[in-house]
Amino acid sequence: MTKLPYQFTSEDIVKQGRTTQESIDAIRAWLSSVQSESLPEIQDELIVIFLLSCEHDIPLTKNTIIMYYKCKKNGPEIFDNWNMERLDLKRAMNTVGLSSIPVRTDEDYVVHYFKLQDTNYSNFDLIPAMTVSYMLLDISQERDPPKGLIVIIDTKGVGLMHLVKLKMSALKKYLEFLQEGLPIQIKTIHIINTVSFFGKIMNLIKIFMKSELITMIQTHPPNASQERLFSIVPKKCWPADYGGDLPSVEELHKRTIQQFNEKQDFWALEEEIRKKCS
């Protein structure tokens, strides 16, 4: 079996008591029973990631694996060719500042942070922005899979004209993966510096959202106090721009670009393995 170079082993996670070999074996046996045309061969480390995201619920883990590969097959514009030489991905990284925050919460949740760097709506392209947001996930899980995900989106600089950039068919695919195939458990989605027309955005996209996802979204007014921000995630998880202990948003974004460049071989191999069953 061709294996992705994760920097942890399934044995590590079993020894930590976070999953069991019996659960891994149950998913392995199920994978062996399904036809090779529908799913690729999946290494134990990826099985562990799915089990952790589903809290060891075997039926849910099976369904998540199926949807993970189905969504990626049906959304090549989002999930294929994660090559940082692509001009649209380079533009996305100039437009959107993002980071898998390098310090986790006390609960071992990872934080994904997003903010517009370039507020000119004409430079914003939704599909590559969606792509880079999912690229963060592999950065967060490469060494030690977190117990959950907190998303922070700073909407400062988002204007009404950004709404014309929404591509509903791609957004539907994005949200389907988020809700059905995402191999991590989302805990909350925090919208900070919430724009006045956020309700209009929600009205446009909530037709694709289950109630469980909608209830995860918490909004915070512009210029919220540091006390409020630090109640979302602790000070140790915030960039310096917000009074946190970490480097600036700009420095964290530069780190993300470096991480993406270092991940190129991983993503090329992942797509090769995935497409053997397509």
C-alpha positions as a Python dict, from the first residue, in 0.01 Angstrom:
ca = {
    (1, 'M'): (0, 0, 0),
    (2, 'T'): (124, 349, -87),
    (3, 'K'): (114, 553, 232),
    (4, 'L'): (89, 924, 299),
    (5, 'P'): (377, 1052, 517),
    (6, 'Y'): (191, 1139, 836),
    (7, 'Q'): (418, 1230, 1125),
    (8, 'F'): (232, 1008, 1371),
    (9, 'T'): (138, 642, 1366),
    (10, 'S'): (-188, 466, 1446),
    (11, 'E'): (0, 286, 1722),
    (12, 'D'): (80, 623, 1881),
    (13, 'I'): (-288, 714, 1902),
    (14, 'V'): (-385, 371, 2035),
    (15, 'K'): (-117, 395, 2307),
    (16, 'Q'): (-255, 735, 2406),
    (17, 'G'): (-594, 571, 2459),
    (18, 'R'): (-762, 793, 2200),
    (19, 'T'): (-887, 500, 1992),
    (20, 'T'): (-862, 121, 1991),
    (21, 'Q'): (-706, -131, 1759),
    (22, 'E'): (-1044, -307, 1751),
    (23, 'S'): (-1206, 4, 1599),
    (24, 'I'): (-929, 37, 1342),
    (25, 'D'): (-965, -332, 1254),
    (26, 'A'): (-1343, -295, 1220),
    (27, 'I'): (-1303, -16, 964),
    (28, 'R'): (-1023, -206, 790),
    (29, 'A'): (-1248, -515, 757),
    (30, 'W'): (-1532, -302, 619),
    (31, 'L'): (-1301, -136, 366),
    (32, 'S'): (-1188, -479, 249),
    (33, 'S'): (-1549, -578, 192),
    (34, 'V'): (-1644, -283, -29),
    (35, 'Q'): (-1561, -282, -396),
    (36, 'S'): (-1227, -131, -489),
    (37, 'E'): (-1397, 92, -747),
    (38, 'S'): (-1572, 294, -477),
    (39, 'L'): (-1297, 359, -221),
    (40, 'P'): (-918, 354, -232),
    (41, 'E'): (-706, 155, 7),
    (42, 'I'): (-681, 363, 324),
    (43, 'Q'): (-389, 348, 565),
    (44, 'D'): (-443, 312, 939),
    (45, 'E'): (-340, 670, 1018),
    (46, 'L'): (-620, 807, 802),
    (47, 'I'): (-863, 557, 954),
    (48, 'V'): (-761, 694, 1295),
    (49, 'I'): (-834, 1050, 1181),
    (50, 'F'): (-1183, 946, 1069),
    (51, 'L'): (-1249, 754, 1392),
    (52, 'L'): (-1144, 1049, 1607),
    (53, 'S'): (-1362, 1288, 1407),
    (54, 'C'): (-1663, 1060, 1459),
    (55, 'E'): (-1592, 984, 1826),
    (56, 'H'): (-1544, 613, 1742),
    (57, 'D'): (-1900, 573, 1610),
    (58, 'I'): (-1836, 297, 1355),
    (59, 'P'): (-2145, 354, 1132),
    (60, 'L'): (-2081, 730, 1131),
    (61, 'T'): (-1713, 672, 1051),
    (62, 'K'): (-1808, 455, 753),
    (63, 'N'): (-2048, 717, 620),
    (64, 'T'): (-1793, 995, 668),
    (65, 'I'): (-1532, 801, 471),
    (66, 'I'): (-1780, 741, 189),
    (67, 'M'): (-1878, 1109, 177),
    (68, 'Y'): (-1515, 1225, 204),
    (69, 'Y'): (-1427, 1051, -121),
    (70, 'K'): (-1761, 1119, -290),
    (71, 'C'): (-1737, 1494, -223),
    (72, 'K'): (-1378, 1509, -344),
    (73, 'K'): (-1469, 1321, -662),
    (74, 'N'): (-1767, 1549, -729),
    (75, 'G'): (-1577, 1870, -652),
    (76, 'P'): (-1252, 1859, -850),
    (77, 'E'): (-1250, 2238, -877),
    (78, 'I'): (-1208, 2249, -496),
    (79, 'F'): (-1016, 1931, -416),
    (80, 'D'): (-782, 1858, -708),
    (81, 'N'): (-441, 1993, -803),
    (82, 'W'): (-340, 2154, -475),
    (83, 'N'): (-31, 2294, -641),
    (84, 'M'): (101, 2622, -507),
    (85, 'E'): (228, 2712, -853),
    (86, 'R'): (-132, 2765, -963),
    (87, 'L'): (-192, 3134, -1025),
    (88, 'D'): (-539, 3127, -872),
    (89, 'L'): (-407, 2973, -548),
    (90, 'K'): (-133, 3234, -534),
    (91, 'R'): (-395, 3506, -577),
    (92, 'A'): (-609, 3346, -307),
    (93, 'M'): (-316, 3356, -67),
    (94, 'N'): (-270, 3725, -146),
    (95, 'T'): (-639, 3790, -86),
    (96, 'V'): (-717, 3579, 220),
    (97, 'G'): (-502, 3568, 533),
    (98, 'L'): (-527, 3232, 704),
    (99, 'S'): (-356, 3014, 959),
    (100, 'S'): (-379, 2685, 1140),
    (101, 'I'): (-299, 2852, 1469),
    (102, 'P'): (18, 2683, 1605),
    (103, 'V'): (-103, 2676, 1967),
    (104, 'R'): (-408, 2468, 2060),
    (105, 'T'): (-669, 2533, 2324),
    (106, 'D'): (-658, 2357, 2660),
    (107, 'E'): (-910, 2107, 2518),
    (108, 'D'): (-667, 2023, 2234),
    (109, 'Y'): (-880, 2199, 1975),
    (110, 'V'): (-704, 2351, 1676),
    (111, 'V'): (-804, 2700, 1562),
    (112, 'H'): (-836, 2795, 1195),
    (113, 'Y'): (-825, 3170, 1141),
    (114, 'F'): (-937, 3363, 830),
    (115, 'K'): (-941, 3731, 732),
    (116, 'L'): (-941, 3928, 407),
    (117, 'Q'): (-599, 4077, 335),
    (118, 'D'): (-710, 4243, 13),
    (119, 'T'): (-1059, 4391, 54),
    (120, 'N'): (-1103, 4474, -316),
    (121, 'Y'): (-1391, 4247, -417),
    (122, 'S'): (-1271, 4227, -778),
    (123, 'N'): (-964, 4035, -660),
    (124, 'F'): (-1165, 3782, -460),
    (125, 'D'): (-1226, 3439, -613),
    (126, 'L'): (-1441, 3207, -402),
    (127, 'I'): (-1332, 2866, -532),
    (128, 'P'): (-955, 2892, -468),
    (129, 'A'): (-1037, 3057, -134),
    (130, 'M'): (-1241, 2749, -45),
    (131, 'T'): (-954, 2528, -159),
    (132, 'V'): (-693, 2691, 64),
    (133, 'S'): (-930, 2674, 362),
    (134, 'Y'): (-940, 2295, 327),
    (135, 'M'): (-566, 2276, 272),
    (136, 'L'): (-530, 2398, 631),
    (137, 'L'): (-688, 2076, 756),
    (138, 'D'): (-394, 1860, 649),
    (139, 'I'): (-155, 2103, 816),
    (140, 'S'): (-347, 2067, 1143),
    (141, 'Q'): (-354, 1687, 1133),
    (142, 'E'): (-9, 1597, 1005),
    (143, 'R'): (161, 1550, 1344),
    (144, 'D'): (-106, 1491, 1608),
    (145, 'P'): (-477, 1493, 1517),
    (146, 'P'): (-659, 1751, 1733),
    (147, 'K'): (-973, 1668, 1928),
    (148, 'G'): (-1176, 1931, 1747),
    (149, 'L'): (-1176, 2246, 1535),
    (150, 'I'): (-1269, 2604, 1619),
    (151, 'V'): (-1305, 2839, 1322),
    (152, 'I'): (-1256, 3215, 1356),
    (153, 'I'): (-1353, 3436, 1062),
    (154, 'D'): (-1282, 3808, 1084),
    (155, 'T'): (-1522, 3971, 837),
    (156, 'K'): (-1372, 4318, 864),
    (157, 'G'): (-1333, 4448, 510),
    (158, 'V'): (-1603, 4227, 359),
    (159, 'G'): (-1840, 4438, 148),
    (160, 'L'): (-2174, 4382, -18),
    (161, 'M'): (-2004, 4348, -355),
    (162, 'H'): (-1828, 4035, -229),
    (163, 'L'): (-2168, 3868, -242),
    (164, 'V'): (-2167, 3885, -622),
    (165, 'K'): (-1862, 3657, -610),
    (166, 'L'): (-2057, 3373, -451),
    (167, 'K'): (-2079, 3067, -674),
    (168, 'M'): (-2371, 2871, -538),
    (169, 'S'): (-2294, 2537, -703),
    (170, 'A'): (-1940, 2535, -565),
    (171, 'L'): (-2062, 2660, -227),
    (172, 'K'): (-2305, 2369, -211),
    (173, 'K'): (-2019, 2124, -269),
    (174, 'Y'): (-1804, 2300, -11),
    (175, 'L'): (-2074, 2284, 256),
    (176, 'E'): (-2162, 1924, 175),
    (177, 'F'): (-1804, 1822, 248),
    (178, 'L'): (-1796, 2041, 558),
    (179, 'Q'): (-2105, 1871, 699),
    (180, 'E'): (-2076, 1515, 568),
    (181, 'G'): (-1713, 1437, 484),
    (182, 'L'): (-1495, 1658, 702),
    (183, 'P'): (-1253, 1436, 900),
    (184, 'I'): (-1256, 1657, 1207),
    (185, 'Q'): (-1526, 1762, 1448),
    (186, 'I'): (-1617, 2130, 1429),
    (187, 'K'): (-1688, 2274, 1773),
    (188, 'T'): (-1782, 2635, 1695),
    (189, 'I'): (-1756, 2890, 1414),
    (190, 'H'): (-1697, 3242, 1542),
    (191, 'I'): (-1762, 3542, 1317),
    (192, 'I'): (-1582, 3844, 1461),
    (193, 'N'): (-1618, 4206, 1348),
    (194, 'T'): (-1951, 4091, 1206),
    (195, 'V'): (-2066, 4303, 914),
    (196, 'S'): (-2416, 4454, 922),
    (197, 'F'): (-2535, 4247, 627),
    (198, 'F'): (-2423, 3913, 767),
    (199, 'G'): (-2789, 3811, 782),
    (200, 'K'): (-2808, 3851, 404),
    (201, 'I'): (-2509, 3618, 365),
    (202, 'M'): (-2673, 3361, 588),
    (203, 'N'): (-3000, 3383, 396),
    (204, 'L'): (-2813, 3302, 77),
    (205, 'I'): (-2620, 3003, 206),
    (206, 'K'): (-2832, 2847, 479),
    (207, 'I'): (-3033, 2652, 222),
    (208, 'F'): (-2725, 2428, 205),
    (209, 'M'): (-2673, 2414, 583),
    (210, 'K'): (-2812, 2173, 836),
    (211, 'S'): (-2947, 2312, 1160),
    (212, 'E'): (-2654, 2158, 1349),
    (213, 'L'): (-2409, 2373, 1153),
    (214, 'I'): (-2618, 2687, 1184),
    (215, 'T'): (-2628, 2653, 1563),
    (216, 'M'): (-2246, 2634, 1571),
    (217, 'I'): (-2216, 2988, 1432),
    (218, 'Q'): (-2164, 3262, 1688),
    (219, 'T'): (-2136, 3627, 1588),
    (220, 'H'): (-1942, 3903, 1764),
    (221, 'P'): (-1977, 4278, 1704),
    (222, 'P'): (-1708, 4502, 1555),
    (223, 'N'): (-1431, 4602, 1793),
    (224, 'A'): (-1524, 4342, 2053),
    (225, 'S'): (-1327, 4367, 2376),
    (226, 'Q'): (-1021, 4154, 2434),
    (227, 'E'): (-1207, 3993, 2721),
    (228, 'R'): (-1474, 3876, 2478),
    (229, 'L'): (-1220, 3756, 2223),
    (230, 'F'): (-1025, 3565, 2486),
    (231, 'S'): (-1347, 3393, 2592),
    (232, 'I'): (-1368, 3248, 2239),
    (233, 'V'): (-1020, 3100, 2257),
    (234, 'P'): (-750, 3183, 2511),
    (235, 'K'): (-496, 3460, 2466),
    (236, 'K'): (-226, 3206, 2379),
    (237, 'C'): (-419, 3123, 2058),
    (238, 'W'): (-458, 3481, 1928),
    (239, 'P'): (-225, 3673, 1695),
    (240, 'A'): (-60, 3984, 1833),
    (241, 'D'): (-295, 4202, 1626),
    (242, 'Y'): (-573, 4111, 1870),
    (243, 'G'): (-359, 4139, 2183),
    (244, 'G'): (-267, 3773, 2180),
    (245, 'D'): (58, 3596, 2257),
    (246, 'L'): (131, 3477, 1902),
    (247, 'P'): (313, 3655, 1617),
    (248, 'S'): (117, 3888, 1391),
    (249, 'V'): (-145, 3777, 1140),
    (250, 'E'): (104, 3859, 864),
    (251, 'E'): (373, 3639, 1016),
    (252, 'L'): (131, 3350, 1071),
    (253, 'H'): (15, 3382, 711),
    (254, 'K'): (375, 3367, 585),
    (255, 'R'): (418, 3052, 793),
    (256, 'T'): (108, 2905, 626),
    (257, 'I'): (251, 2969, 280),
    (258, 'Q'): (569, 2787, 383),
    (259, 'Q'): (365, 2497, 523),
    (260, 'F'): (166, 2470, 200),
    (261, 'N'): (484, 2466, -7),
    (262, 'E'): (627, 2189, 214),
    (263, 'K'): (308, 1986, 169),
    (264, 'Q'): (320, 1964, -211),
    (265, 'D'): (444, 1604, -235),
    (266, 'F'): (186, 1493, 23),
    (267, 'W'): (-102, 1640, -177),
    (268, 'A'): (21, 1506, -508),
    (269, 'L'): (37, 1157, -356),
    (270, 'E'): (-304, 1196, -188),
    (271, 'E'): (-468, 1280, -519),
    (272, 'E'): (-290, 992, -693),
    (273, 'I'): (-415, 744, -431),
    (274, 'R'): (-765, 890, -433),
    (275, 'K'): (-802, 875, -809),
    (276, 'K'): (-714, 508, -831),
    (277, 'C'): (-1077, 437, -740),
    (278, 'S'): (-1239, 705, -957),
}
